[in-house]
Amino acid sequence: MQAEALLWARNVAGRRQFRPLDGAKPLSVFEAVEATALLPLPPEPFALARWSKAMVGPDIHVKVGRTLYSVPWKLIGRRVDVRSTATMVQIFDAGELVKTHSAVEQGKRTDKNDYPPEKIAFQIRTPIWCRGQASQVGDACREVIGQLLEVNALYWLRAAQGVLGLRKKYGDTRLEAACRKAVAVGDPSYHTVKGILVAGTETDPEPETGDAGAAAFLHGPEGLFAAAIPVQTPGDVHDDQDRGDAEEAAR
């Protein structure tokens, strides 16, 4: 029908002589005067839009209807203009377009690139990422990261990221040695690993536990349940005093 209407306009109505046009044909007038004044149609169909204002919250989101949309973090605390259509939400700051989101009825639309750099790193470096990086360093590092993330992984995630961040300054070899030492002393934490690296003690030998000398202070059953306590002589008292001084010096 539309094609037929176009043919009628061009071949029938457009070729008639009209008195209001001083006898000229409408098609001739259109081609000579009006066609050159026409503007091209917009690239997208006209869409009804609703304008509103919103405050950028500390979580870098603005609320539009029942949905939260993220904006660049530097706009936190600013009041922005929002243009909403059925398919798109555009956010303007001082007349400049700063963010565009696809419209949704409710929920949350977040672009991770809107967060500050340190926040982006936190979200990208997931527990799975941390375990993978730790495996590249070595077994001890993997054990430290594994213990940190074993319980409440999100709470300890930043600590795990911190341990892996020490690679940049100290390298994999030193970090692996520091993790091995932290595991050996029973404190596989970020502060312990970092402290070992700062002090440069990751390759120091482990201190002796002193277990080898414990047998010297053990007594058999006959000593514990002796029927009589021998009476010490003055010489015995002197020997005991010397032994006590030696033990005190050893401590």
Backbone torsions as a table, in degrees:
resi	resn	phi	psi	omega
1	MET	NA	-39.0	-179.3
2	GLN	-65.2	-38.9	178.6
3	ALA	-66.2	-38.5	178.9
4	GLU	-66.5	-38.8	178.6
5	ALA	-64.1	-38.2	179.0
6	LEU	-65.8	-40.8	176.9
7	LEU	-63.7	-41.3	179.9
8	TRP	-64.1	-41.8	-178.7
9	ALA	-64.4	-36.5	-177.1
10	ARG	-82.2	-43.9	-170.2
11	ASN	-94.0	-21.6	-177.3
12	VAL	-112.6	-71.7	-176.2
13	ALA	-64.4	-37.3	-176.6
14	GLY	-70.3	-15.2	-176.5
15	ARG	-107.0	2.7	177.2
16	ARG	-78.6	151.5	175.4
17	GLN	-89.7	126.2	-177.3
18	PHE	-110.3	132.1	178.4
19	ARG	-63.0	-41.5	178.7
20	PRO	-60.3	-21.0	179.2
21	LEU	-100.5	22.0	-179.0
22	ASP	58.3	38.6	176.8
23	GLY	82.6	0.1	-179.8
24	ALA	-77.7	158.5	178.2
25	LYS	-85.6	136.3	-179.2
26	PRO	-55.1	-40.2	-178.3
27	LEU	-65.2	-38.0	179.5
28	SER	-67.0	-41.7	178.9
29	VAL	-64.7	-40.5	-179.6
30	PHE	-62.3	-46.4	-178.1
31	GLU	-68.2	-31.5	-176.1
32	ALA	-86.2	-32.2	-172.3
33	VAL	-117.1	-52.1	-168.3
34	GLU	-82.6	-34.6	-174.5
35	ALA	-60.1	-38.0	-178.0
36	THR	-72.3	-18.3	-179.0
37	ALA	-92.1	-5.6	-178.4
38	LEU	-70.9	144.0	175.4
39	LEU	-102.6	149.2	178.7
40	PRO	-67.1	150.8	177.3
41	LEU	-67.8	149.8	177.6
42	PRO	-61.4	151.2	-177.6
43	PRO	-63.4	-25.8	179.8
44	GLU	-122.0	148.4	177.9
45	PRO	-60.7	151.7	178.5
46	PHE	-62.0	135.7	-179.5
47	ALA	-128.1	134.5	175.5
48	LEU	-68.6	132.0	-176.9
49	ALA	-125.2	148.6	177.3
50	ARG	-117.1	127.9	179.7
51	TRP	-101.0	141.5	178.0
52	SER	-152.3	172.1	176.9
53	LYS	-116.4	149.5	-179.4
54	ALA	-148.3	153.3	177.7
55	MET	-101.6	133.5	178.1
56	VAL	-79.2	117.3	-177.7
57	GLY	-79.8	171.9	179.4
58	PRO	-64.1	-15.4	177.3
59	ASP	-92.2	15.0	178.6
60	ILE	63.7	21.9	-179.5
61	HIS	-117.5	151.5	170.4
62	VAL	-115.8	150.2	-179.8
63	LYS	-100.8	123.7	177.1
64	VAL	-126.0	110.3	-174.3
65	GLY	65.4	-122.0	179.0
66	ARG	-107.3	19.7	-175.5
67	THR	-126.1	145.4	174.6
68	LEU	-103.4	131.0	179.6
69	TYR	-122.5	137.5	-178.9
70	SER	-82.7	151.9	174.2
71	VAL	-134.9	164.2	179.1
72	PRO	-54.6	138.8	-170.9
73	TRP	-62.1	-24.5	-179.6
74	LYS	-67.7	-11.7	-179.8
75	LEU	-93.9	7.7	179.5
76	ILE	-56.0	130.3	179.0
77	GLY	89.1	-6.2	-179.1
78	ARG	-92.2	154.6	176.2
79	ARG	-97.8	124.6	-173.6
80	VAL	-120.9	162.7	176.2
81	ASP	-97.9	141.3	-177.0
82	VAL	-125.2	127.9	175.1
83	ARG	-109.9	118.5	-175.4
84	SER	-117.5	132.5	171.1
85	THR	-123.6	-176.3	-178.8
86	ALA	-67.6	-21.5	-175.5
87	THR	-121.2	-11.0	-171.7
88	MET	-146.1	147.9	173.3
89	VAL	-124.6	122.0	179.1
90	GLN	-116.0	138.0	-176.4
91	ILE	-119.2	129.1	-176.4
92	PHE	-118.8	141.6	173.1
93	ASP	-122.3	116.3	-178.0
94	ALA	53.7	40.5	177.5
95	GLY	83.7	-5.1	-179.4
96	GLU	-101.3	131.4	178.1
97	LEU	-70.0	121.1	-177.3
98	VAL	-114.4	-18.2	-178.7
99	LYS	-160.1	142.8	176.1
100	THR	-132.0	131.9	178.1
101	HIS	-128.8	151.1	167.4
102	SER	-71.8	135.6	-175.3
103	ALA	-75.7	139.5	172.4
104	VAL	-132.3	155.3	-175.4
105	GLU	-69.8	-39.6	179.6
106	GLN	-157.7	164.7	179.7
107	GLY	114.3	-141.7	-173.8
108	LYS	-147.3	131.8	176.8
109	ARG	-118.8	114.2	-174.7
110	THR	-127.2	128.8	171.9
111	ASP	-102.2	115.7	-176.3
112	LYS	-60.0	-24.8	179.0
113	ASN	-68.6	-12.9	178.5
114	ASP	-78.4	-16.1	-179.9
115	TYR	-77.2	157.8	173.6
116	PRO	-63.8	159.5	-174.1
117	PRO	-54.0	-42.1	-177.5
118	GLU	-67.2	-31.2	177.7
119	LYS	-72.3	-36.7	177.6
120	ILE	-61.9	-43.6	180.0
121	ALA	-61.2	-39.7	-179.6
122	PHE	-62.8	-40.1	-176.6
123	GLN	-77.3	-32.5	-178.7
124	ILE	-77.2	-37.6	-177.5
125	ARG	-84.4	77.4	-176.8
126	THR	-75.0	170.3	175.2
127	PRO	-55.4	-38.5	178.8
128	ILE	-63.7	-42.4	177.3
129	TRP	-61.0	-44.1	-178.6
130	CYS	-61.6	-43.8	-179.8
131	ARG	-64.6	-38.5	178.1
132	GLY	-64.7	-42.7	178.6
133	GLN	-66.6	-39.0	179.7
134	ALA	-63.2	-37.0	178.7
135	SER	-63.7	-30.0	177.9
136	GLN	-70.6	-30.5	-179.7
137	VAL	-75.1	-50.1	-179.0
138	GLY	160.6	176.7	-176.5
139	ASP	-65.2	-41.6	-178.1
140	ALA	-66.2	-42.0	178.2
141	CYS	-64.3	-40.6	177.5
142	ARG	-62.3	-35.8	178.6
143	GLU	-68.7	-41.6	178.1
144	VAL	-61.3	-49.4	-179.7
145	ILE	-63.6	-39.6	179.0
146	GLY	-61.8	-41.2	179.2
147	GLN	-70.3	-36.8	178.3
148	LEU	-63.7	-38.7	-174.4
149	LEU	-97.1	6.3	-176.5
150	GLU	-66.4	-40.5	-178.7
151	VAL	-125.3	131.6	178.7
152	ASN	54.3	62.0	-173.1
153	ALA	-58.1	-39.8	-178.0
154	LEU	-66.0	-34.6	179.7
155	TYR	-66.9	-38.9	-176.8
156	TRP	-95.7	5.5	-176.2
157	LEU	-62.1	-41.5	-178.5
158	ARG	-65.3	-36.1	176.9
159	ALA	-64.6	-41.8	178.2
160	ALA	-63.6	-40.9	177.4
161	GLN	-63.6	-36.9	178.8
162	GLY	-63.8	-42.2	177.9
163	VAL	-59.5	-47.1	-179.5
164	LEU	-68.5	-28.0	177.6
165	GLY	-66.2	-19.5	178.4
166	LEU	-69.7	-12.8	179.0
167	ARG	-60.4	-38.2	-175.4
168	LYS	-61.6	-39.9	-174.7
169	LYS	-88.5	-37.4	-171.1
170	TYR	-110.9	-15.3	179.9
171	GLY	85.0	163.8	-175.4
172	ASP	-68.5	-38.6	-175.6
173	THR	-63.7	-48.7	-179.9
174	ARG	-68.0	-38.2	179.7
175	LEU	-64.0	-42.3	178.5
176	GLU	-61.6	-42.4	178.8
177	ALA	-64.7	-40.9	179.2
178	ALA	-66.2	-39.3	177.4
179	CYS	-64.8	-39.6	179.0
180	ARG	-61.9	-40.5	-179.6
181	LYS	-70.9	-38.4	178.3
182	ALA	-63.1	-39.6	177.3
183	VAL	-65.8	-39.7	-178.3
184	ALA	-63.9	-36.5	-179.5
185	VAL	-87.1	-0.7	175.5
186	GLY	80.1	23.3	179.8
187	ASP	-138.1	72.7	-178.9
188	PRO	-80.0	69.1	-178.8
189	SER	-117.9	166.0	179.8
190	TYR	-62.0	-45.9	-176.5
191	HIS	-64.2	-37.1	179.1
192	THR	-68.1	-46.9	179.3
193	VAL	-60.6	-44.3	179.8
194	LYS	-65.7	-42.3	179.3
195	GLY	-60.2	-39.9	178.3
196	ILE	-63.1	-42.8	-179.5
197	LEU	-68.1	-41.7	179.5
198	VAL	-62.8	-41.5	179.9
199	ALA	-76.4	-15.8	-179.5
200	GLY	70.3	30.2	-176.0
201	THR	-105.4	15.7	-175.4
202	GLU	-66.6	-22.4	-180.0
203	THR	-103.6	1.5	178.1
204	ASP	-66.8	146.1	178.2
205	PRO	-66.2	152.2	178.8
206	GLU	-69.4	139.1	177.6
207	PRO	-66.0	147.6	178.4
208	GLU	-68.3	142.5	-177.6
209	THR	-80.4	-20.0	-179.3
210	GLY	85.4	5.3	-179.0
211	ASP	-66.3	-29.0	-176.4
212	ALA	-63.9	-27.8	-179.1
213	GLY	-92.0	-0.3	-176.6
214	ALA	-66.0	-28.9	-176.3
215	ALA	-65.3	-24.9	-179.3
216	ALA	-65.8	-20.2	-177.6
217	PHE	-104.2	7.3	179.6
218	LEU	-91.6	146.8	178.3
219	HIS	-123.8	143.3	177.0
220	GLY	-76.6	176.0	179.8
221	PRO	-59.4	-33.9	-178.8
222	GLU	-67.2	-28.4	177.8
223	GLY	-76.7	-35.1	-178.1
224	LEU	-74.6	-34.8	-174.1
225	PHE	-114.3	35.2	178.3
226	ALA	-62.6	140.3	-177.0
227	ALA	-73.3	-29.8	-176.8
228	ALA	-137.8	149.4	177.6
229	ILE	-99.4	119.2	-178.2
230	PRO	-64.8	148.2	179.1
231	VAL	-83.6	128.3	-178.3
232	GLN	-80.7	140.5	173.9
233	THR	-90.4	166.4	176.9
234	PRO	-56.3	-35.1	178.5
235	GLY	-67.8	-38.7	177.7
236	ASP	-62.8	-40.2	178.9
237	VAL	-61.2	-40.6	-179.8
238	HIS	-65.6	-41.8	178.8
239	ASP	-63.5	-41.4	178.4
240	ASP	-62.6	-37.0	180.0
241	GLN	-65.9	-41.6	178.4
242	ASP	-63.7	-41.0	-179.6
243	ARG	-63.7	-39.9	178.6
244	GLY	-65.2	-39.5	177.7
245	ASP	-64.1	-38.6	180.0
246	ALA	-66.1	-42.4	178.9
247	GLU	-64.7	-37.8	179.1
248	GLU	-66.0	-39.4	178.1
249	ALA	-67.0	-36.8	179.5
250	ALA	-64.7	-35.8	178.2
251	ARG	-66.0	NA	NA
